[in-house]
Amino acid sequence: MADAERLSARCSAALRHPAAAPLTVLAAGAAGSAYLYVTDPHQPGHWLPRCPFRLVTGLLCPACGGTRMVYDLMHGHFAQAWLDNRVLLLASPYALALLVRWMWAGLHGRTWHPRLSPRALTVVLGVAVAWTVLRNVVD
């Protein structure tokens, strides 16, 4: 029984390691990307989830088109990715930089929690609301 307890303690410690969460997110993203690469979200008949906000309201949320955008980027269709979701495309390098920073800290045994000032949070929320209104009024 002592061996089982030691194994359980080692597994528990590994899951608490600062790199566990970013590595899990990376693995899930890779798996999702692999499925998305061979599944065209522009065509019906796939198993990709639909936007709950759009299902309930009939309106586009700030992230609507993100799945199609990623598919288009993976296939080199940059102009189509721009048309799918401009704001999300412009924010993608920042999100990727945050993931890399989180991964770097975790692999070096440190936890990292991004902090945004109230002003930055207001800007992000304002851009999201403005983009939602704009894309639903103009389309």
Contact map, one row per residue, 1 for C-alpha under 8 A:
1111100000000000000000000000000000000000000000000000000000000000000000000000000000000000000000000000000000000000000000000000000000000000000
1111110000000000000000000000000000000000000000000000000000000000000000000000000000000000000000000000000000000000000000000000000000000000000
1111111000000000000000000000000000000000000000000000000000000000000000000000000000000000000000000000000000000000000000000000000000000000000
1111111100000000000000000000000000000000000000000000000000000000000000000000000000000000000000000000000000000000000000000000000000000000000
1111111110000000000000000000000000000000000000000000000000000000000000000000000000000000000000000000000000000000000000000000000000000000000
0111111111000000000000000000000000000000000000000000000000000000000000000000000000000000000000000000000000000000000000000000000000000000000
0011111111100000000000000000000000000000000000000000000000000000000000000000000000000000000000000000000000000000000000000000000000000000000
0001111111110000000000000000000000000000000000000000000000000000000000000000000000000000000000000000000000000000000000000000000000000000000
0000111111111000000000000000000000000000000000000000000000000000000000000000000000000000000000000000000000000000000000000000000000000000000
0000011111111100000000000000000000000000000000000000000000000000000000000000000000000000000000000000000000000000000000000000000000000000000
0000001111111110000000000000000000000000000000000000000000000000000000000000000000000000000000000000000000000000000000000000000000000000000
0000000111111111000000000000000000000000000000000000000000000000000000000000000000000000000000000000000000000000000000000000000000000000000
0000000011111111100000000000000000000000000000000000000000000000000000000000000000000000000000000000000000000000000000000000000000000000000
0000000001111111100100000000000000000000000000000000000000000000000000000000000000000000000000000000000000000000000000000000000000000000000
0000000000111111100100000000000000000000000000000000000000000000000000000000000000000000000000000000000000000000000000000000000000000000000
0000000000011111110100000000000000000000000000000000000000000000000000000000000000000000000000000000000000000000000000000000000000000000000
0000000000001111111100000000000000000000000000000000000000000000000000000000000000000000000000000000000001001000000000000000000000000000000
0000000000000001111111000000000000000000000000000000000000000000000000000000000000000000000000000000000011101110000000000000000000000000000
0000000000000000111111100000000000000000000000000000000000000000000000000000000000000000000000000000001011111010000000000000000000000000000
0000000000000111111111110000000000000000000000000000000000000000000000000000000000000000000000000000000001000000000000000000000000000000000
0000000000000000011111111000000000000000000000000000000000000000000000000000000000000000000000000000000000000000000000000000000000000000000
0000000000000000011111111100000000000000000000000000000000000000000000000000000000000000000000000010011001000000000000000000000000000000000
0000000000000000001111111110000000000000000000000000000000000000000000000000000000000000000000000000001000000000000000000000000000000000000
0000000000000000000111111111000000000000000000000000000000000000000000000000000000000000000000000000000000000000000000000000000000000000000
0000000000000000000011111111100000000000000000000000000000000000000000000000000000000000000000000000000000000000000000000000000000000000000
0000000000000000000001111111110000000000000000000000000000000000000000000000000000000000000000000000000000000000000000000000000000000000000
0000000000000000000000111111111000000000000000000000000000000000000000000000000000000000000000000000000000000000000000000000000000000000000
0000000000000000000000011111111100000000000000000000000000000000000000000000000000000000000000000000000000000000000000000000000000000000000
0000000000000000000000001111111110000000000000000000000000000000000000000000000000000000000000000000000000000000000000000000000000000000000
0000000000000000000000000111111111000000000000000000000000000000000000000000000000000000000000000000000000000000000000000000000000000000000
0000000000000000000000000011111111100000000000000000000000000000000000000000000000000000000000000000000000000000000000000000000000000000000
0000000000000000000000000001111111110000000000000000000000000000000000000000000000000000000000000000000000000000000000000000000000000000000
0000000000000000000000000000111111111000000000000000000000000000000000000000000000000000000000000000000000000000000000000000000000000000000
0000000000000000000000000000011111111100000000000000000000000000000000000000000000000000000000000000000000000000000000000000000000000000000
0000000000000000000000000000001111111110000000000000000000000000000000000000000000000000000000000000000000000000000000000000000000000000000
0000000000000000000000000000000111111111100000000000000000000000000000100000000000000000000000000000000000000000000000000000000000000000000
0000000000000000000000000000000011111111000000000000000000000000000000100110000000000000000000000000000000000000000000000000000000000000000
0000000000000000000000000000000001111111000000000000000000000000000000000000000000000000000000000000000000000000000000000000000000000000000
0000000000000000000000000000000000111111100001000000000000000000000000000000000000000000000000000000000000000000000000000000000000000000000
0000000000000000000000000000000000011111111001000000000000000000000100100000000000000000000000000000000000000000000000000000000000000000000
0000000000000000000000000000000000010011111101010000000000000000001100100000000000000000000000000000000000000000000000000000000000000000000
0000000000000000000000000000000000000001111100000000000000000000000100000000000000000000000000000000000000000000000000000000000000000000000
0000000000000000000000000000000000000001111111000000000000000000000000000000000000000000000000000000000000000000000000000000000000000000000
0000000000000000000000000000000000000000111111000000000000000000000000000000000000000000000000000000000000000000000000000000000000000000000
0000000000000000000000000000000000000000001111100000000000000000000000000000000000000000000000000000000000000000000000000000000000000000000
0000000000000000000000000000000000000011101111110000000000000000000000000000000000000000000000000000000000000000000000000000000000000000000
0000000000000000000000000000000000000000000011111000000000000000000000000000000000000000000000000000000000000000000000000000000000000000000
0000000000000000000000000000000000000000100001111100000000000000000000000000000000000000000000000000000000000000000000000000000000000000000
0000000000000000000000000000000000000000000000111110000000000000000000000000000000000000000000000000000000000000000000000000000000000000000
0000000000000000000000000000000000000000000000011111011000000000000000000000000000000000000000000000000000000000000000000000000000000000000
0000000000000000000000000000000000000000000000001111111000001001000000000000000000000000000000000000000000000000000000000000000000000000000
0000000000000000000000000000000000000000000000000111111100000000000000000000000000000000000000000000000000000000000000000000000000000000000
0000000000000000000000000000000000000000000000000011111111111000000000000000000000000000000000000000000000000000000000000000000000000000000
0000000000000000000000000000000000000000000000000111111111111000000000000000000000000000000000000000000000000000000000000000000000000000000
0000000000000000000000000000000000000000000000000111111111000000000000000000000000000000000000000000000000000000000000000000000000000000000
0000000000000000000000000000000000000000000000000001111111000000000000000000000000000000000000000000000000000000000000000000000000000000000
0000000000000000000000000000000000000000000000000000111111100000000000000000000000000000000000000000000000000000000000000000000000000000000
0000000000000000000000000000000000000000000000000000111111110000000000000000000000000000000000000000000000000000000000000000000000000000000
0000000000000000000000000000000000000000000000000000110011111000000000000000000000000000000000000000000000000000000000000000000000000001000
0000000000000000000000000000000000000000000000000000110001111111000000000000000000000000000000000000000000000000000000000000000000010011000
0000000000000000000000000000000000000000000000000010110000111111000000000000000000000000000000000000000000000000000000000000000000010000000
0000000000000000000000000000000000000000000000000000000000011111000000000000000000000011000000000000000000000000000000000000000110110000000
0000000000000000000000000000000000000000000000000000000000011111110000000000000000001001000000000000000000000000000000000000000000000000000
0000000000000000000000000000000000000000000000000010000000011111111000000000000000001000000000000000000000000000000000000000000000000000000
0000000000000000000000000000000000000000000000000000000000000011111110000000000000011000000000000000000000000000000000000000000000000000000
0000000000000000000000000000000000000000000000000000000000000011111111000000000000011001000000000000000000000000000000000000000000000000000
0000000000000000000000000000000000000000100000000000000000000001111111100000000000000000000000000000000000000000000000000000000000000000000
0000000000000000000000000000000000000001110000000000000000000000111111110000000010010000000000000000000000000000000000000000000000000000000
0000000000000000000000000000000000000000000000000000000000000000111111111000000111011000100000000000000000000000000000000000000000000000000
0000000000000000000000000000000000000000000000000000000000000000011111111100000010000000000000000000000000000000000000000000000000000000000
0000000000000000000000000000000000011001100000000000000000000000001111111110000000000000000000000000000000000000000000000000000000000000000
0000000000000000000000000000000000000000000000000000000000000000000111111111110110000000000000000000000000000000000000000000000000000000000
0000000000000000000000000000000000000000000000000000000000000000000011111111110010000000000000000000000000000000000000000000000000000000000
0000000000000000000000000000000000001000000000000000000000000000000001111111100000000000000000000000000000000000000000000000000000000000000
0000000000000000000000000000000000001000000000000000000000000000000000111111100000000000000000000000000000000000000000000000000000000000000
0000000000000000000000000000000000000000000000000000000000000000000000011111110000000000000000000000000000000000000000000000000000000000000
0000000000000000000000000000000000000000000000000000000000000000000000011111111110000000000000000000000000000000000000000000000000000000000
0000000000000000000000000000000000000000000000000000000000000000000000011001111111000000000000000000000000000000000000000000000000000000000
0000000000000000000000000000000000000000000000000000000000000000000000000000111111100000000000000000000000000000000000000000000000000000000
0000000000000000000000000000000000000000000000000000000000000000000010010000111111110000000000000000000000000000000000000000000000000000000
0000000000000000000000000000000000000000000000000000000000000000000111011000111111111100100000000000000000000000000000000000000000000000000
0000000000000000000000000000000000000000000000000000000000000000000010000000011111111100100000000000000000000000000000000000000000000000000
0000000000000000000000000000000000000000000000000000000000000000000000000000001111111100000000000000000000000000000000000000000000000000000
0000000000000000000000000000000000000000000000000000000000000000110110000000000111111100000000000000000000000000000000000000000000000000000
0000000000000000000000000000000000000000000000000000000000000011110010000000000011111111100000000000000000000000000000000000000000000000000
0000000000000000000000000000000000000000000000000000000000000000000000000000000011111111110000000000000000000000000000000000000000000000000
0000000000000000000000000000000000000000000000000000000000000100000000000000000000001111111000000000000000000000000000000000000000100000000
0000000000000000000000000000000000000000000000000000000000000110010000000000000000001111111100000000000000000000000000000000000000000000000
0000000000000000000000000000000000000000000000000000000000000000000010000000000011001111111110000000000000000000000000000000000000000000000
0000000000000000000000000000000000000000000000000000000000000000000000000000000000000111111110000000000000000000000000000000000000000000000
0000000000000000000000000000000000000000000000000000000000000000000000000000000000000011111111100000000000000000000000000000000000000000000
0000000000000000000000000000000000000000000000000000000000000000000000000000000000000001111111110000000000000000000000000000000000000000000
0000000000000000000000000000000000000000000000000000000000000000000000000000000000000000111111111000000000000000000000000000000000000000000
0000000000000000000000000000000000000000000000000000000000000000000000000000000000000000001111111100000000000000000000000000000000000000000
0000000000000000000000000000000000000000000000000000000000000000000000000000000000000000001111111110000000000000000000000000000000000000000
0000000000000000000000000000000000000000000000000000000000000000000000000000000000000000000111111111000000000000000000000000000000000000000
0000000000000000000000000000000000000000000000000000000000000000000000000000000000000000000011111111100000000000000000000000000000000000000
0000000000000000000000000000000000000000000000000000000000000000000000000000000000000000000001111111110000000000010000000000000000000000000
0000000000000000000001000000000000000000000000000000000000000000000000000000000000000000000000111111111000000000000000000000000000000000000
0000000000000000000000000000000000000000000000000000000000000000000000000000000000000000000000011111111100000000000000000000000000000000000
0000000000000000000000000000000000000000000000000000000000000000000000000000000000000000000000001111111110000000000000000000000000000000000
0000000000000000000001000000000000000000000000000000000000000000000000000000000000000000000000000111111111000011100000000000000000000000000
0000000000000000001001100000000000000000000000000000000000000000000000000000000000000000000000000011111111100000000000000000000000000000000
0000000000000000000000000000000000000000000000000000000000000000000000000000000000000000000000000001111111110000000000000000000000000000000
0000000000000000011000000000000000000000000000000000000000000000000000000000000000000000000000000000111111111111000000000000000000000000000
0000000000000000111101000000000000000000000000000000000000000000000000000000000000000000000000000000011111111111000000000000000000000000000
0000000000000000011000000000000000000000000000000000000000000000000000000000000000000000000000000000001111111100000000000000000000000000000
0000000000000000001000000000000000000000000000000000000000000000000000000000000000000000000000000000000111111100000000000000000000000000000
0000000000000000111000000000000000000000000000000000000000000000000000000000000000000000000000000000000011111110000000000000000000000000000
0000000000000000010000000000000000000000000000000000000000000000000000000000000000000000000000000000000011111111000000000000000000000000000
0000000000000000011000000000000000000000000000000000000000000000000000000000000000000000000000000000010011001111100000000000000000000000000
0000000000000000000000000000000000000000000000000000000000000000000000000000000000000000000000000000010011000111110000000000000000000000000
0000000000000000000000000000000000000000000000000000000000000000000000000000000000000000000000000000010000000011111000000000000000000000000
0000000000000000000000000000000000000000000000000000000000000000000000000000000000000000000000000100000000000001111100000000000000000000000
0000000000000000000000000000000000000000000000000000000000000000000000000000000000000000000000000000000000000000111110000000000000000000000
0000000000000000000000000000000000000000000000000000000000000000000000000000000000000000000000000000000000000000011111111000000000000000000
0000000000000000000000000000000000000000000000000000000000000000000000000000000000000000000000000000000000000000001111111000000000000000000
0000000000000000000000000000000000000000000000000000000000000000000000000000000000000000000000000000000000000000000111111100000000000000000
0000000000000000000000000000000000000000000000000000000000000000000000000000000000000000000000000000000000000000000111111110000000000000000
0000000000000000000000000000000000000000000000000000000000000000000000000000000000000000000000000000000000000000000111111111000000000000000
0000000000000000000000000000000000000000000000000000000000000000000000000000000000000000000000000000000000000000000111111111100000000000000
0000000000000000000000000000000000000000000000000000000000000000000000000000000000000000000000000000000000000000000001111111110000000000000
0000000000000000000000000000000000000000000000000000000000000000000000000000000000000000000000000000000000000000000000111111111000000000000
0000000000000000000000000000000000000000000000000000000000000000000000000000000000000000000000000000000000000000000000011111111100000000000
0000000000000000000000000000000000000000000000000000000000000000000000000000000000000000000000000000000000000000000000001111111110000000000
0000000000000000000000000000000000000000000000000000000000000000000000000000000000000000000000000000000000000000000000000111111111000000000
0000000000000000000000000000000000000000000000000000000000000000000000000000000000000000000000000000000000000000000000000011111111100000000
0000000000000000000000000000000000000000000000000000000000000100000000000000000000000000000000000000000000000000000000000001111111110000000
0000000000000000000000000000000000000000000000000000000000000100000000000000000000000000000000000000000000000000000000000000111111111000000
0000000000000000000000000000000000000000000000000000000000000000000000000000000000000000000000000000000000000000000000000000011111111100000
0000000000000000000000000000000000000000000000000000000000000100000000000000000000000010000000000000000000000000000000000000001111111110000
0000000000000000000000000000000000000000000000000000000000011100000000000000000000000000000000000000000000000000000000000000000111111111000
0000000000000000000000000000000000000000000000000000000000000000000000000000000000000000000000000000000000000000000000000000000011111111100
0000000000000000000000000000000000000000000000000000000000000000000000000000000000000000000000000000000000000000000000000000000001111111110
0000000000000000000000000000000000000000000000000000000000010000000000000000000000000000000000000000000000000000000000000000000000111111111
0000000000000000000000000000000000000000000000000000000000110000000000000000000000000000000000000000000000000000000000000000000000011111111
0000000000000000000000000000000000000000000000000000000000000000000000000000000000000000000000000000000000000000000000000000000000001111111
0000000000000000000000000000000000000000000000000000000000000000000000000000000000000000000000000000000000000000000000000000000000000111111
0000000000000000000000000000000000000000000000000000000000000000000000000000000000000000000000000000000000000000000000000000000000000011111
